[in-house]
Structure formats: C-alpha cells, structure tokens
C-alpha cells in the first residue's frame, strides 16, 4: 500500500468506506462529511475517483532544458529587435526552437541585462 501524504484528510480504508457508503447504502454527501469530519468537497472528490490512492503531484512531462543555442538566439534576436519583448521573441523563435516560451525568454533577457 502506498504512503499517504502528510495532509491527507482520509486514510485509504476511510476512502473505500466513503465510496461504499455512498454507492451502496446511499448515505448523503453531507452525512458522510459530518461522519468523517471533513468537507463535502473532500467527500465528492473521493466518491468520484476510481482509486483510493493519492494522485501523483509530479509533473506530467519532464522539464525541457534550455539549450545554449536557444539562449543565444534569444539574445541575438533582442539585439536585432530591441523593442520586442519576451512574448514576441518566443513567438518568433517558436518555429526553430519548440521549447521557446515567453517565461523562458524573459528569464534569459533578465539574466543578460
């Protein structure tokens, strides 16, 4: 069995019991919330889930590393077009650099100034 996170309102057996009481015994959400001393939104969350396990909070995709080529392209583009901001720079470089993003461009520009 997986470990619960430190702020879990319900244990895994309690989550299973909540789902059973709701689906089989037709106990109301408000009654379950009172019985287990949690909010109704917590009860609704566990009723709607297929598994009593906690969902992972890890990112769905691995973070992409900013390459030196992209970093240099942002700096060179800014030198050629000093009035363009991070959003425009990222937009213009997106075709050549799929990782181009305005936040990344802004960080690169901030570090170079």
Secondary structure by P-SEA (a helix, b strand, c coil): cccccccccccaaaaaaaaaaaccccccaaaaaaaacccaaaaaaaaacccccccccccccccccccaaaaaaaaaaaaacccccaaaaaaaaccccccccaaaaaaaaaaac
